[in-house]
Structures are given as C-alpha cells and as structure tokens.
Amino acid sequence: MGESRGSIAFFASYRPPVALDIFCCPAPPSSPKDELHLTDGDSYNYNCQPIPPAALKTVVERLGVSRGDAVEGDIDSGRITGLVFVSEREHNLETLHIALRFNDDGEVQVFSLADAYGGDGLFSGARMEDSGCIAGGYEVDGRTVDHYLVYVSTKEPVRERRSPWNVAYKTNLRTGETERLTPPGTFDISPSVSPSGKKVAVASYQGKKWDGEIKNLNTNIYVMSLENPSQDRERVIENGGWPSWGSEDVIFFHRKDGDGENSCWGVFRHTLSTGETVRVTPAAFDSVTPAAIDETRVAVAAIRQKSEFSDVRVEAQYRHIEVFDMRSPEQPMQITRNTRPKADHFNPFVMDGGKFIGYHRCKSELLQHGDDLPRKFHKLQSPHEDVGVFRVSGVFPTFSKDGSQLAFVDNEFKSVWLADSQGMRVVFKTDGPDSVFSPLWNSKKDILYVCMGPSFKASETLEIHSIHNVSTGDRKSRQLTFGGFNNAFPSTNPDGTKFVFRSTRDGGAKYSKNLYIMEDADAGEGEDGSQSTVTRMTAGEWTDTHCQWSPNGKWIVFSSNRDRPADAPERDHGLDPGYFAVYLMDVASRSVVRVIRSGYDVAGHVNHPVFSPDGRSIAVTSDLAAVTADPMSLPLFLHSVRPYGDIFTVDIDPDDMARNEDVEGFVRVTHSRYENSTPAWTVFSTHDPHAQWNLLVVEDEHVPSCPYAHPDGGESWHMTGQICIPKRHC
C-alpha cells in the first residue's frame, strides 16, 4: 500500500543526542588509553553481554561465518569473541544484535537476530528487544542442553490498557526455536542467567499492576528454571530490579532505599539459601545496575553527588563504573573515572571473569568542540503498511499547509527550524528569557503560529504569535493574544480563518485551562481586545489542551483531565495531576465525546492528539504500554514531569462522532525505552518527491555531533537524555 495514508513524525525525549557505544577497560585501568572500543561504531549500541565460547561456536555455525578452517580453535584461544547487545542500526528500532570480534586485526562483524534465525515471526516488525544473555550448555542425564539466547521483547501485542508489553523468551541458538519464559498475563524485564546456565532471574510485574510509576517500578525478582519456567518459578526478592547472579546461591540487585529527599538507590546482595539480604554500596549516594563478578564482587554505576539541571557538573556528579568488594567495601575500584572523568557510563557487564569491565557511553571523543547537531530525520519500521513513521531531531514537529514542509523547535526552545528543498535552517529565533513552543502551520497560508513565554507553567504568561511568509524570507511576527494569560496550542480551521487554542484566561486561582476560538486568525484579539472576537468553547475547573481542528472542520480533538475523579490525589506519584484522555467536540453544538482513555479508570495519559489527513484515525502519545525498560538503566530524569510513553493510533468513524465513544482498539506505533511524543501527521509518504523535507529522512544512518561537547571529549550537557529536557507540556 506504500504509505498511502501519509506519515507520522514525532520527537524522542531523553534519547542522548550523541550516539551511545560499547567499551571495556581492564580492572583497574591505568589511563584513558586502556579503554577498548568493542563494536564497529555504527549507530547507537548499548546493554551488552559477552557470549561464552561454547555458545559462540553455535552462533558462528548458524551464521555461516568462515575465516578459514580454524574458527573453533580461534574461539577457544580468544582470537574470536562474541557479544550480544542492543543496536538501533536496523529500521532505527531498538533490537538485539550479535557482534563477532576478530581480535588479531580488530575487525568486528555485526549481525541481527533475523540474519541468524530468519526475518519472520518474533524477529520482524515494530518491536523492542533488550537484555540479551546466554543460558544452557549444562549436562543433564548424559546429554548437553543446547545454548539459548534469553531476552525480552515487546513483539506480542497486549490489549489490556496501561500494561507493559515486555515478555522474556528463550531462542535455541542451534535450531532457532523460540519459547516464551514469562507466564501468560505477566510481564518481565531485565533477565539474568545463573553461572550454570540453568536458572533465569527476572524483575517482574507478576501479581501487580503498573500504577504509573516511572522511576522506582517496585518490581519483584523471580527465579525460574530454563527448562521448566512455568513450573519452577518462585519469587525470591520483594522490591528489587536488575538482578545479576554472583553464584548459584547469590543474586545482586538494585533498590531504592528510604523515603523523600534522603532516599538513595543502592545495590544489595541476596543469598537464596538463607534469605539474607545485605546492602553492598554506601547509603550516601546512588548506585544502580549491578553486574556481579562473583559472590563478593560487583560492578555498579554510581553517582556519588546529586546534581541539578543547571549545575556545571564535577566528576562526582557523573555516572561512573566502580567495582565493590564486600571484603573491603570502603575501597571500591574506580574504572571509568580513570579513563573519561567527564562522561556518564551506563550498565556495566563483566568480561573474562572480571579482568575486564564493559559499559556503554556516548561517543563524545568523535566530536569537535562547537560542532553542530546534525538535523536529520530517522525512519522507523511502521506497524501500518499504509503509514510511514519517522523521528525528528527537534520538538513539536508541524507540517505546512500542503504537507511538503516541516518545522520544529530546537531542544533549547529558542529557535524554529524549517526543513524544505533548501535543506534545514532557522526561520525564527527568540532571545532573552522567553522560549518558543508548539509551532503550528496555518492550514491555508504561509503562516506559522508559535507560543512564546518563559515556560508552560500555568501561572506564567504565554502568548501566541504568528510568523508570516515563513518560507519566503519575510517572516514578520505579530502577537495575537494578550492579557497575561497562558495561551497555547493554536490550530486553524480548514479555511485558515480561525484558530482554536487553550487558555487560562477564565481559569481563576486554579489556572484551569479551557478551549477558545480566535474568530479572526489574522487580526488576533488586539492588545485592548478590540480586534477579533474570542469565543469560549469549554468551561470547567480542569485542563483542556492539545487541541486540533479536524480536516473536515466539524470537530476539534483535544486532551483533557475533565474526568479525573474527585477523590484522586492532587499529584500522580508527586508529579502531574494525571487522568488525561482524548475527546472530540462538535464545533457547532459543542457536544463532547471521550474517545481514548489510557486506563479503564481514566488514569494515565493520552496526550497530543492529531488527526490523520483523511480524518479516519487519531495519533496520540500515551502510556498505554506502561514502561518498557528499567528507568534506572537510562539517563536520569532531572527536569521532567513524566514521560508520556509511545506513539499510538486509534481508528475512528469520521462521520458519526457518537460512534467514537471510548474506542477500545489501538495500535502501538513505536516501541522505545525513551519518550516518544508530540506526533504530527502529513498526507505525504516518507518517499514522496513532493515532500521537500524527506530529503533529510535516513533509514539506517547516524552521524554523531553535538555543540555541547567538551574539548577533552567529555559531555557538558546533563545525561538526562537530551541537551535540554522538555517539561510536560499541558
């Protein structure tokens, strides 16, 4: 069908702007020169584990790799080693890959699981794969059990709302046969295999529902046997994540300890035979993502000093890899502070019995100080045959009146960029304390609307401006709203003569937000309110926001927490009020129908709805699929309210609004550990020559660069994910 219904653009928050890659050091390293790069350097690569020699022989045979007749001997001698890790090199999806490293000459060959086991079934389509590790290879009744790859995948759709999709599987490395390890109705993350290869530990949601928590998931750790996972599955640790086996009897894990400002993440050691749990790392600072070396030694990622977003960080505020030995816990071995002190390092793994410690970090050494961030768009594999999907290198993407041009805001919320046949360029810039948000093109004219003000905080002033002749170079701006209110998210009717927006102008002390229509989109309301009439469309002590006019002009879609229960807490997990769903409003009658909710009790978030160009679907960003990875394995969220989740689509009846009440079906478009948000939908496909922006769409390429790199190769931005972290925009 060839993307006949156009394509969806979106922005990914918390994804580092410079590519991640995998490295290792001897334990301990003596200088930066000791660091060894382990992959071929293509794309983003992370979350690595070594492949044991016996299993690697099966992998090499399956792949048909040949370098002469001595491959098995080369594996036994260590001249060929193997890794399994996540890479974004295929369709820009986060999927598992296998690397063969030929250590004599440093060559690295990388293969996808589809290369080894076929591109059908579990290893095809939109999905996320993570936490690959090797099991099996032990003796039972005189036979050797095959080796298996154990991992998690989001491939299988889940119909329950606000439910994780993460399921653990095992794939036989010899036959390719795949079996599910996670019981039906249960969801697991972060699998780890015991040293014998017989047992698998997971952090699991078994027996509980995801409740909206986005940092401390409060999972429990279960242990199951590789061969009989459904029968031999037992909960061994309450409130723990990221398990790592120190022996057949010892599991290390991380947990948040304490409450409030004094709480810290720590690494703990649990003995299965006695049930004893002891803390390994000091309570004075955060330590996460343990990688056990043996029963007493464990590598962790430690942040010794907390930081704020505005800090110029010192070495102790970066995330560094350290090795703790319970026999001398006061003297941990420093790994990465000896190699790259001004960089964050993530998720250690153990090589050669602890002689080497691996990790991933950003490839900042490839940058030159002052280099600009490349403005390319990355196409992802779409679950829809008739809809393309691509990620934009900026916030709030918006398409021009004919769909051929694309504009967005930079990560610092100071400039509006335009992508067209002339390439990429800044068309509007704000100086001083004000930022620029939420650009939106007029549906008929070469006019771009933007919101300007210090922040999206409801008590702050935010005004709507128009930028005229955006693509021709004149670009005169005009303020359209006045009065010191918080006005945002304008969207014009199909004629381009009016726009709907949300405002706090009648919100009172609670700064409630309702929808309004500016009856003259060109004139605006005037400083004294004498120009255009402003018509109030909704009224209530709630937040109506993220509004867009339908292609046929009859409806307005918007996000709202108007159905939030009266007894709901003021803050959802101490963050925002929550309970956002998507609604349709008939412009003529002002009747409203709720179309999409996240939880069945309306808890959760469904935000930023946009119509498809044909009006038959709505794309949203939502937490319908809960959390996809352990948040503590990712860059920290220091300046965020809550990640929305992923992009989803819902089909609607374009003619009868009443038939769209509480639509049950939805399609998950993106599968990511990061936050995918603010979608936009254009009539053009990613390959249409009339879409001038598609010259910047790349399928499997990444060129790392960043204007915030230290000359010494460190990172001056906070590794909270992006150069500047966007707040929740309501």
ROTIMAR-715458 format. One line per 3 residues: for each residue x, y, z of C-alpha. Coordinates in Angstrom, 1 decimal. Layout:
! ROTIMAR-715458
X Y Z | ...
//
This chain:
! ROTIMAR-715458
0.0 0.0 0.0 | 3.1 2.2 0.2 | 2.3 4.7 2.9
-0.9 5.7 1.0 | -2.2 7.4 4.2 | 0.9 9.5 4.7
3.4 9.5 7.5 | 3.7 10.4 11.2 | 6.6 12.5 12.6
7.4 12.5 16.3 | 10.1 13.7 18.7 | 12.1 11.4 21.1
12.8 12.9 24.6 | 15.6 11.6 26.8 | 17.5 9.9 23.9
21.1 11.2 24.1 | 21.9 13.5 21.1 | 25.3 11.7 20.7
25.4 8.0 19.8 | 25.9 5.5 22.6 | 28.5 2.8 22.1
30.1 -0.1 24.0 | 33.6 -0.1 25.5 | 35.6 -2.0 28.1
38.6 -1.5 30.4 | 40.9 -3.7 32.4 | 40.1 -3.7 36.0
41.5 -1.4 37.0 | 42.6 0.8 34.1 | 45.7 3.0 34.4
45.0 5.6 31.7 | 42.4 6.6 29.1 | 44.4 4.5 26.6
43.3 1.3 28.3 | 39.7 1.8 27.1 | 38.8 -0.6 24.2
36.0 0.0 21.7 | 34.1 -3.2 21.2 | 31.7 -2.6 18.3
32.0 -1.5 14.7 | 30.9 2.0 15.7 | 27.7 2.1 13.6
24.6 3.6 15.1 | 23.6 3.5 18.8 | 24.8 0.4 20.7
24.2 -0.4 24.4 | 23.2 -3.0 27.0 | 25.8 -5.6 26.2
26.7 -9.1 27.4 | 29.6 -11.4 26.3 | 28.8 -14.7 24.6
30.6 -17.7 26.2 | 32.9 -19.6 23.8 | 30.8 -22.8 23.6
27.7 -20.8 22.7 | 29.6 -18.6 20.3 | 30.6 -21.7 18.3
26.9 -22.5 17.7 | 26.3 -18.9 16.7 | 29.1 -18.8 14.2
27.9 -22.1 12.7 | 24.4 -20.8 12.4 | 25.6 -17.6 10.8
27.9 -19.5 8.3 | 30.8 -17.3 9.2 | 34.1 -18.6 7.9
37.6 -17.3 8.2 | 39.5 -20.4 7.2 | 39.3 -23.8 8.9
40.3 -22.8 12.4 | 37.3 -20.9 13.6 | 36.6 -23.2 16.7
40.2 -23.0 17.7 | 40.2 -19.2 17.3 | 37.2 -19.1 19.6
38.9 -21.3 22.2 | 42.0 -19.2 22.1 | 40.1 -15.9 22.4
41.1 -14.7 19.0 | 37.4 -14.5 18.1 | 35.0 -13.3 20.8
31.3 -12.5 20.7 | 28.9 -10.0 22.2 | 25.1 -9.7 22.2
23.8 -6.1 22.5 | 21.0 -3.7 21.6 | 21.6 -1.6 18.4
19.4 0.8 16.5 | 21.0 0.1 13.1 | 18.1 -1.7 11.5
15.0 0.4 10.8 | 16.0 2.6 13.7 | 14.4 0.0 16.1
16.0 -0.9 19.4 | 16.7 -4.6 18.7 | 19.3 -7.2 19.6
22.4 -7.9 17.5 | 25.4 -10.2 17.7 | 29.0 -9.0 17.2
31.9 -11.2 16.3 | 35.2 -9.5 17.1 | 38.3 -10.8 15.4
40.9 -9.7 18.0 | 44.0 -10.2 15.8 | 43.1 -7.3 13.5
40.3 -5.7 15.4 | 37.6 -6.3 12.7 | 34.0 -6.5 14.0
31.2 -8.1 12.1 | 27.6 -7.4 13.4 | 24.5 -9.5 12.7
20.9 -9.1 13.6 | 18.9 -12.0 15.1 | 17.0 -12.1 11.8
20.3 -12.8 10.0 | 20.7 -15.9 12.1 | 17.2 -17.0 12.7
15.1 -15.6 9.9 | 13.2 -12.3 9.5 | 9.7 -13.8 10.2
7.8 -14.1 13.4 | 9.4 -12.7 16.6 | 12.4 -11.1 14.8
10.4 -8.9 12.4 | 8.1 -5.9 12.5 | 7.9 -3.0 15.0
9.2 -4.1 18.4 | 11.9 -3.5 21.1 | 14.3 -6.2 22.2
16.6 -5.9 25.3 | 18.7 -7.6 27.9 | 20.2 -10.5 25.8
22.1 -13.1 27.8 | 23.2 -16.7 27.2 | 21.8 -19.8 29.0
22.1 -23.6 28.7 | 25.2 -25.6 27.9 | 25.0 -27.8 31.0
24.9 -31.6 31.4 | 21.6 -33.4 32.2 | 21.4 -37.2 32.2
24.4 -37.6 30.0 | 23.3 -35.0 27.4 | 24.4 -31.4 26.9
21.5 -29.0 26.9 | 21.6 -26.6 23.9 | 22.6 -23.0 24.4
19.8 -20.4 24.4 | 19.6 -16.7 24.0 | 17.4 -15.3 26.8
16.0 -11.8 26.3 | 12.9 -9.6 26.4 | 10.7 -8.4 23.5
7.7 -6.2 23.0 | 6.7 -8.0 19.8 | 3.4 -9.6 21.1
0.5 -7.1 21.3 | -1.2 -6.6 24.6 | -4.8 -5.5 24.6
-5.0 -4.5 28.3 | -4.6 -0.8 28.8 | -1.7 0.7 30.8
0.0 -2.7 30.7 | 3.7 -3.5 29.9 | 4.4 -5.5 26.8
7.8 -6.9 28.0 | 7.9 -10.7 27.8 | 11.0 -12.9 28.4
11.8 -15.5 25.7 | 14.5 -18.1 25.0 | 15.7 -18.9 21.5
17.6 -22.0 20.8 | 20.9 -20.9 19.3 | 21.2 -24.1 17.2
17.6 -24.6 15.9 | 16.2 -21.1 16.2 | 13.1 -22.4 18.1
11.7 -19.8 20.4 | 9.6 -20.3 23.6 | 8.1 -17.9 26.0
9.5 -17.9 29.5 | 7.1 -15.3 31.1 | 3.7 -16.8 32.1
0.6 -15.5 30.3 | -0.7 -12.3 31.8 | 2.7 -11.5 33.4
5.4 -9.2 32.2 | 9.1 -9.3 32.9 | 12.2 -7.1 32.4
15.9 -7.4 32.9 | 16.6 -11.2 32.7 | 19.8 -12.6 34.0
21.2 -16.1 33.7 | 22.9 -18.0 36.6 | 26.5 -19.2 36.1
25.5 -22.8 35.5 | 23.1 -21.6 32.7 | 20.2 -23.5 34.4
18.2 -20.6 36.0 | 16.9 -17.2 34.9 | 16.1 -14.3 37.3
13.8 -11.5 36.1 | 12.4 -8.3 37.5 | 8.7 -9.0 37.3
5.3 -7.3 37.5 | 3.8 -10.7 38.4 | 0.8 -10.3 40.8
0.7 -6.5 40.4 | -0.4 -3.8 38.0 | 1.7 -0.9 36.7
0.4 2.1 38.6 | 2.1 4.9 36.6 | 5.4 4.9 38.4
8.2 6.0 36.1 | 11.3 5.7 38.2 | 11.0 3.2 41.0
9.0 0.4 39.5 | 8.8 -1.7 42.7 | 9.1 -4.9 40.7
9.8 -8.2 42.5 | 12.6 -10.6 41.4 | 11.5 -14.1 40.4
13.8 -17.1 39.6 | 12.7 -19.8 37.1 | 14.4 -22.8 35.6
15.4 -22.6 31.9 | 13.8 -25.9 31.0 | 10.5 -25.7 33.1
9.9 -22.0 33.6 | 6.1 -22.3 34.2 | 6.5 -25.0 36.9
9.7 -23.8 38.6 | 9.1 -20.1 39.1 | 9.5 -18.6 42.5
9.5 -15.1 43.9 | 12.8 -14.6 45.8 | 13.1 -10.9 46.4
10.5 -8.2 47.1 | 11.0 -4.8 45.7 | 14.1 -5.3 43.5
15.3 -4.8 40.0 | 18.1 -5.5 37.6 | 19.2 -8.9 39.0
22.7 -10.3 38.5 | 24.0 -13.7 39.6 | 27.1 -13.8 41.8
26.8 -17.6 42.1 | 24.0 -20.2 42.0 | 23.1 -19.0 45.5
23.7 -15.3 45.3 | 21.9 -12.5 43.4 | 22.8 -8.9 43.4
20.1 -6.3 42.6 | 19.3 -2.6 43.0 | 16.5 -1.0 45.0
15.6 2.5 46.2 | 16.1 2.7 50.0 | 14.4 5.2 52.2
11.8 7.9 51.5 | 11.9 11.5 50.5 | 15.0 13.6 49.8
17.2 11.3 51.9 | 16.4 8.2 49.8 | 19.1 6.7 47.7
19.4 3.8 45.2 | 21.6 1.1 46.4 | 22.9 -2.3 45.3
22.1 -5.3 47.5 | 23.2 -8.9 47.8 | 20.6 -11.7 48.4
21.5 -15.2 49.4 | 18.9 -17.7 48.2 | 19.7 -20.5 50.7
19.3 -18.3 53.8 | 17.0 -15.5 52.6 | 19.5 -12.9 53.9
19.7 -9.5 52.1 | 22.5 -7.0 52.8 | 23.4 -3.7 51.3
26.7 -3.6 49.3 | 27.0 0.0 48.3 | 27.0 3.0 50.7
23.7 4.7 51.5 | 25.3 8.1 50.9 | 25.0 8.0 47.1
23.1 6.3 44.3 | 24.3 3.0 42.9 | 22.4 1.1 40.2
22.5 -1.7 37.5 | 24.8 -4.2 39.2 | 26.9 -6.7 37.3
28.2 -9.5 39.6 | 31.7 -10.8 39.2 | 31.4 -13.4 41.9
29.8 -13.8 45.3 | 31.6 -10.8 46.8 | 32.5 -8.5 44.0
30.1 -6.5 41.8 | 30.4 -3.7 39.3 | 27.9 -0.9 39.6
27.1 2.5 38.0 | 27.5 5.1 40.8 | 26.5 8.8 41.1
28.4 10.0 44.1 | 26.9 13.5 44.2 | 23.5 14.6 43.2
23.1 17.4 40.7 | 20.6 19.9 39.4 | 19.9 20.6 35.8
21.6 24.0 35.9 | 24.8 22.7 37.5 | 28.1 22.6 35.8
28.9 19.1 36.9 | 32.0 18.0 38.7 | 33.4 14.4 38.3
31.4 13.1 41.3 | 28.2 14.1 39.6 | 28.7 11.9 36.6
27.6 8.3 36.5 | 30.8 6.2 36.8 | 31.5 2.5 36.9
33.0 1.2 40.2 | 33.7 -2.3 41.5 | 32.7 -3.0 45.1
34.2 -5.9 47.0 | 32.3 -6.9 50.2 | 35.6 -7.9 51.8
36.8 -4.3 51.6 | 33.7 -2.2 50.7 | 35.3 1.1 51.8
37.8 0.9 48.9 | 35.9 0.4 45.6 | 37.9 0.1 42.5
37.4 3.1 40.2 | 37.0 2.1 36.5 | 35.8 5.0 34.3
36.9 7.9 36.4 | 40.4 6.8 35.4 | 39.5 6.9 31.7
36.9 9.6 31.0 | 36.0 11.5 34.1 | 33.7 14.0 32.4
31.3 11.5 30.9 | 28.4 9.3 32.0 | 28.8 5.5 31.8
25.9 3.0 31.9 | 25.0 -0.6 32.7 | 28.3 -2.4 33.4
29.0 -6.0 32.3 | 31.7 -8.5 33.2 | 34.3 -10.0 30.8
36.9 -12.7 31.3 | 36.0 -13.4 34.9 | 36.3 -9.8 36.0
39.6 -9.0 34.3 | 37.7 -6.5 32.1 | 34.6 -4.4 32.9
32.4 -3.3 30.0 | 29.8 -0.5 29.8 | 28.3 1.9 27.3
28.7 5.7 27.0 | 28.3 8.5 24.4 | 31.0 8.6 21.7
31.9 12.2 22.6 | 35.5 11.8 21.6 | 34.5 11.9 17.9
33.2 15.4 18.3 | 34.9 18.7 17.9 | 34.1 21.5 20.4
31.4 23.7 18.7 | 30.2 21.1 16.2 | 26.6 21.5 15.3
24.0 18.8 15.9 | 23.0 17.1 12.5 | 19.4 17.8 11.7
18.4 14.5 10.1 | 15.2 12.6 10.4 | 15.2 8.8 11.0
12.6 6.5 9.5 | 11.4 3.6 11.7 | 9.6 0.4 10.7
5.9 1.1 10.9 | 3.2 -1.4 12.0 | 0.9 0.2 9.4
1.6 -0.8 5.8 | -0.1 2.4 4.6 | 1.5 4.9 7.1
5.2 5.8 7.4 | 6.9 6.8 10.7 | 10.0 8.9 11.3
11.7 10.6 14.2 | 12.5 14.3 14.0 | 15.6 15.9 15.5
13.6 18.6 17.3 | 10.4 19.2 19.4 | 6.8 19.8 18.2
7.1 18.9 14.5 | 4.4 20.5 12.3 | 3.7 20.3 8.5
2.9 23.1 6.2 | -0.5 23.7 4.6 | 0.3 21.3 1.7
2.4 18.9 3.7 | 5.6 19.5 1.8 | 7.5 21.5 4.5
8.3 20.6 8.1 | 9.0 22.9 11.0 | 10.0 22.2 14.6
11.6 23.8 17.7 | 15.2 23.1 18.7 | 16.0 21.3 22.0
16.7 24.6 23.8 | 13.3 26.1 22.8 | 14.9 29.2 21.3
14.7 28.6 17.6 | 12.2 27.4 15.0 | 13.7 25.3 12.2
12.3 24.7 8.7 | 13.0 21.7 6.5 | 12.3 22.1 2.8
14.0 21.9 -0.6 | 16.7 24.3 0.6 | 17.7 22.0 3.4
17.4 22.9 7.1 | 17.6 26.4 8.5 | 16.4 28.7 11.4
13.4 30.8 10.4 | 12.6 32.3 13.8 | 14.6 32.9 17.0
13.9 34.4 20.4 | 16.3 36.0 22.7 | 16.2 36.8 26.4
14.1 34.9 29.0 | 11.3 33.8 26.6 | 11.2 30.4 25.0
9.3 29.3 21.9 | 7.0 26.3 21.9 | 4.5 24.4 19.9
4.7 25.8 16.3 | 1.7 25.1 14.1 | 1.2 26.0 10.4
-1.9 27.8 9.1 | -4.0 25.3 7.1 | -4.1 27.7 4.1
-1.4 30.3 4.3 | 2.4 30.5 4.7 | 1.9 31.5 8.3
3.4 29.7 11.3 | 2.0 30.2 14.8 | 4.2 29.8 17.9
3.8 30.2 21.6 | 6.2 32.5 23.4 | 6.9 32.9 27.1
9.1 31.8 30.0 | 7.5 28.3 30.4 | 4.4 26.2 30.1
3.7 26.7 33.8 | 0.0 27.7 34.1 | 0.8 30.7 36.2
3.2 32.1 33.6 | 2.3 34.3 30.7 | 2.4 32.5 27.4
1.2 34.3 24.2 | 0.5 33.2 20.7 | 2.4 34.9 17.8
2.1 34.5 14.1 | 5.1 34.4 11.7 | 4.2 35.5 8.2
5.8 34.4 4.9 | 7.8 31.6 6.7 | 9.2 30.0 3.5
9.8 33.2 1.5 | 12.1 35.0 3.9 | 10.0 38.0 5.1
9.0 36.3 8.4 | 7.3 39.2 10.2 | 5.9 38.3 13.6
2.8 39.5 15.2 | 1.4 38.9 18.7 | -2.2 37.6 18.6
-3.2 37.0 22.2 | -2.9 39.4 25.1 | -3.9 39.8 28.8
-1.1 38.0 30.6 | -2.7 34.5 30.4 | -1.2 31.2 29.5
-2.3 30.7 25.8 | -1.1 27.8 23.7 | -1.6 25.1 21.1
-3.3 27.1 18.3 | -4.8 25.1 15.4 | -6.6 26.7 12.4
-9.8 25.5 10.8 | -9.5 24.1 7.2 | -10.1 27.6 5.8
-7.3 29.1 7.8 | -9.5 31.9 9.0 | -9.9 30.9 12.7
-7.9 29.0 15.2 | -8.7 27.1 18.4 | -6.4 27.4 21.3
-6.3 26.7 25.1 | -6.0 29.4 27.7 | -6.1 30.1 31.4
-8.0 33.4 30.8 | -11.1 32.3 32.8 | -9.2 29.8 34.9
-9.2 31.7 38.2 | -6.9 30.8 41.1 | -6.6 27.2 40.0
-5.4 28.3 36.5 | -7.9 26.0 34.8 | -7.5 25.7 31.1
-10.3 25.7 28.6 | -10.7 25.9 24.8 | -11.4 29.1 22.9
-11.7 30.1 19.2 | -10.0 33.2 17.8 | -12.6 34.2 15.2
-10.1 36.2 13.1 | -6.8 34.3 12.9 | -5.0 37.2 11.1
-6.0 40.1 13.3 | -5.8 38.3 16.7 | -7.7 39.8 19.7
-5.7 43.1 19.9 | -4.0 44.4 23.0 | -7.2 46.0 24.2
-9.4 43.1 23.0 | -10.8 45.3 20.2 | -9.7 43.3 17.2
-11.1 39.7 16.9 | -13.8 38.1 18.9 | -12.7 35.2 21.2
-15.3 32.6 21.7 | -15.2 30.3 24.7 | -15.8 26.7 23.7
-15.4 24.8 27.0 | -15.9 25.7 30.7 | -14.8 23.8 33.7
-12.2 23.6 36.5 | -9.9 21.2 34.6 | -7.3 21.3 31.9
-8.4 21.1 28.2 | -5.4 21.3 26.0 | -3.5 19.9 22.9
-6.3 20.9 20.5 | -6.5 20.3 16.8 | -9.2 21.1 14.2
-10.4 18.2 12.1 | -9.7 18.1 8.3 | -13.4 18.5 7.6
-13.8 21.4 10.0 | -16.7 19.8 12.0 | -14.8 18.6 15.1
-12.0 19.5 17.4 | -9.9 16.9 19.1 | -8.2 17.7 22.4
-6.7 16.2 25.5 | -8.3 16.8 28.9 | -8.3 15.6 32.5
-12.0 16.6 32.9 | -13.0 13.1 34.0 | -10.4 13.0 36.8
-12.1 11.5 39.9 | -12.9 14.0 42.7 | -11.0 11.9 45.2
-7.9 11.5 43.1 | -4.7 12.8 44.7 | -3.5 16.2 43.7
-0.4 14.7 42.1 | 0.1 11.4 40.4 | 3.2 10.0 42.2
4.1 13.5 43.2 | 4.3 14.7 39.6 | 1.3 16.0 37.5
-2.4 15.5 38.1 | -2.8 12.7 35.5 | -6.1 11.4 34.2
-5.6 12.8 30.7 | -7.8 11.3 28.0 | -8.7 12.4 24.4
-12.0 13.9 23.4 | -13.9 15.1 20.3 | -16.0 18.2 20.3
-18.6 19.1 17.7 | -17.8 22.7 16.8 | -21.5 23.6 16.1
-23.2 22.0 19.1 | -20.2 21.9 21.4 | -21.1 18.4 22.5
-18.2 16.3 23.7 | -17.4 12.6 23.4 | -14.5 10.8 25.1
-12.6 8.8 22.5 | -9.4 7.4 24.0 | -8.5 6.8 27.6
-5.3 5.2 29.0 | -6.6 3.2 32.0 | -10.1 1.8 32.3
-10.5 4.2 35.3 | -9.2 7.1 33.1 | -5.9 7.1 35.0
-2.8 7.8 32.9 | -2.0 9.9 30.0 | -3.2 10.2 26.4
-1.9 13.5 25.0 | -1.1 15.5 21.9 | -3.9 14.0 19.6
-3.6 14.7 15.9 | -6.0 13.7 13.0 | -4.8 11.7 10.1
-5.2 13.8 6.8 | -8.2 11.7 5.8 | -9.8 12.1 9.2
-10.2 8.3 9.8 | -7.6 8.0 12.6 | -6.1 9.9 15.5
-2.4 9.6 16.6 | -1.5 10.2 20.2 | 1.4 9.9 22.6
0.4 7.8 25.6 | 1.4 5.5 28.4 | -0.9 2.7 27.1
2.1 0.3 27.1 | 3.4 1.4 30.5 | 7.2 1.4 31.0
9.4 -0.5 28.5 | 12.7 -0.7 30.4 | 14.1 -0.2 33.9
14.2 3.6 34.2 | 17.4 3.5 36.3 | 19.3 1.9 33.4
18.6 5.1 31.4 | 19.7 8.7 31.6 | 18.2 10.2 34.7
15.1 12.4 34.5 | 16.1 15.5 36.3 | 14.0 18.1 34.6
10.9 16.1 33.6 | 7.4 15.7 34.9 | 6.6 12.4 33.4
7.4 10.6 30.1 | 4.3 10.1 28.0 | 5.4 6.7 26.5
5.0 5.8 22.9 | 3.0 6.8 19.8 | -0.3 5.0 19.2
-3.1 5.3 16.6 | -6.8 4.8 17.0 | -9.3 4.4 14.1
-12.5 6.5 14.4 | -15.7 7.0 12.4 | -15.1 10.2 10.5
-18.9 10.9 10.1 | -20.6 10.0 13.3 | -19.0 11.4 16.4
-21.2 9.5 18.8 | -19.9 6.2 17.5 | -16.4 7.1 18.7
-17.1 7.0 22.4 | -14.3 5.1 24.4 | -12.8 3.3 21.4
-11.3 0.1 22.6 | -8.8 -0.8 19.8 | -5.5 0.8 19.4
-2.2 0.2 17.5 | 1.2 0.7 19.1 | 3.3 2.5 16.5
6.6 2.9 18.4 | 8.4 0.7 20.9 | 11.1 2.6 22.8
12.8 2.9 26.2 | 12.7 6.6 25.7 | 9.7 9.0 25.5
8.2 9.4 22.0 | 5.9 12.4 22.0 | 4.3 15.3 20.0
3.2 13.5 16.8 | 2.3 15.2 13.5 | 0.6 13.5 10.5
1.1 14.6 6.9 | -0.5 13.3 3.7 | 2.9 12.7 2.2
4.8 9.5 2.5 | 8.5 9.5 3.5 | 9.4 8.7 -0.1
7.2 11.2 -1.9 | 9.3 13.6 -4.0 | 6.9 16.4 -3.4
7.6 16.3 0.4 | 10.7 18.5 0.4 | 11.5 17.6 4.0
12.0 13.9 3.1 | 15.4 14.6 1.6 | 16.5 14.6 5.3
15.0 11.3 6.1 | 17.5 8.5 6.5 | 16.8 4.8 7.1
19.8 3.4 8.9 | 22.3 6.2 9.3 | 23.6 8.3 12.2
26.3 10.9 12.3 | 27.0 11.9 15.9 | 27.7 15.5 16.7
26.8 17.9 19.4 | 27.5 21.6 20.1 | 27.9 20.9 23.8
30.9 18.6 23.8 | 33.9 19.4 26.0 | 37.2 19.8 24.1
38.5 16.8 26.2 | 35.8 14.5 25.0 | 33.5 14.9 28.0
29.9 15.9 28.0 | 28.8 19.3 29.3 | 25.1 18.5 28.9
23.3 16.6 31.6 | 22.9 13.0 30.6 | 19.2 13.3 31.5
18.7 12.4 27.9 | 18.6 15.5 25.7 | 20.6 18.7 25.7
17.7 20.4 27.2 | 14.9 18.3 28.7 | 11.3 19.4 27.8
8.8 19.6 30.6 | 5.4 18.1 30.4 | 3.5 20.5 28.1
-0.2 20.9 29.0
//
